[in-house]
Amino acid sequence: MTADPIGRLALLWRGDLEARRQATSENNRWHKIFAELAAQNIHAEPCVYCEEAADEVREQLRKVDGVLVWVDPFSDGRTRFQLDAMLRQLASRGVWVSTHPDVTMKIGVKEVLYTTRHLGWGTDTHLYRTLEAFKDEFPHRLSADGARVIKQNRGNGGQGVWKVEMSPGNAGEAVVLEGRRGSEPTVLSLAEFMASCAGYFADNGCVIDQPFQERLPDGMIRCYMGTDKVVGFGHQLIKALIPPPPQGPNSPEAQPGPRIMHPATAPQFQPLRSKMEAEWVPKMMQLFGLTRDVLPIIWDADFLYGPRTSDGADTYVLCEINVSSVMPIPDEAPAAIARLAKQRLALFSKK
């Protein structure tokens, strides 16, 4: 006889009405998570979200104990505004939401790079809350420090992330390159570029400003976290913010390398793992007043290599935290997600 499930979970991702009708626990990129949840005796069901089915999605989520959410901030011109309002309402009625939108707004936005810049993973980071402050302060830093990277507060896929440097020999002109795939450097007046960023300040938005990391060609390390413990790493040779090769921005040579996944025990990443688990994440939790039971079940911190120390050791600079749509994930992550979900469901059942 099969035991009753210990809880009901929905796995939510964005799609359209047809994808919602066709969704099963096997025909999607989350199928390994569904299998691991089943192994933990957790009933998990697919929940494909689109604004056209919002009422239907809300009714579905009212009947579950928790929901794990994979939805980007921006997708095909759509935002998470309506979805986040729904998730907040459900959470207020006792449904466990990971990641809760309030937690996302603390650690899943670029502002976290400024707020946590002193924790050990930061760099010379500045924040502009208004377009006027951006126009007033940014040119001086750019002239004094060389290439900088500016980032809008919420985004994905390199949208609103720009490498900016002064154009040699052309006073007042800048060379800008967006992080989106297929982008090419553009020369324009710095004033014109800054004016084009006005939309980043809408709805209480802001702009983050960091120095360009010269070791960017060495790749990005994605540190995957299951709440407060590392569950794996991904290393990828990225091409964002690097000028495209002569073959062009859409050529094979311009595409990023594969993300090579590594277990949490990978020897080359143990210094970073130690920093994350013993120092940086605990300090971040304390700074934001977060407890372990509200941290995302799965999230990642993306690091670039900073300047080497005097003895040749690597340093790491945080460039982003992702809590909205963390995929793909290491092979070890689905089992960790299921174990953590089981713990979280047990915790919520006692409240």
Secondary structure as UniProt FT lines:
FT   STRAND          7..14
FT   HELIX           17..22
FT   TURN            29..30
FT   HELIX           31..39
FT   TURN            40..41
FT   STRAND          42..49
FT   HELIX           51..53
FT   HELIX           54..61
FT   TURN            62..63
FT   STRAND          66..70
FT   STRAND          74..75
FT   TURN            76..77
FT   STRAND          78..79
FT   HELIX           81..92
FT   TURN            93..94
FT   STRAND          96..98
FT   HELIX           101..107
FT   HELIX           111..115
FT   TURN            116..118
FT   STRAND          126..128
FT   HELIX           131..145
FT   STRAND          148..152
FT   TURN            157..160
FT   STRAND          161..166
FT   TURN            168..169
FT   TURN            171..172
FT   STRAND          173..178
FT   TURN            181..182
FT   STRAND          186..189
FT   HELIX           190..196
FT   HELIX           198..204
FT   STRAND          207..211
FT   TURN            214..215
FT   HELIX           216..218
FT   STRAND          220..226
FT   TURN            227..228
FT   STRAND          229..236
FT   TURN            240..241
FT   TURN            246..247
FT   TURN            249..250
FT   HELIX           252..254
FT   STRAND          260..262
FT   TURN            264..265
FT   HELIX           267..269
FT   HELIX           270..275
FT   HELIX           276..280
FT   HELIX           281..288
FT   HELIX           292..294
FT   STRAND          299..306
FT   TURN            310..311
FT   STRAND          315..322
FT   TURN            331..332
FT   HELIX           333..349
//
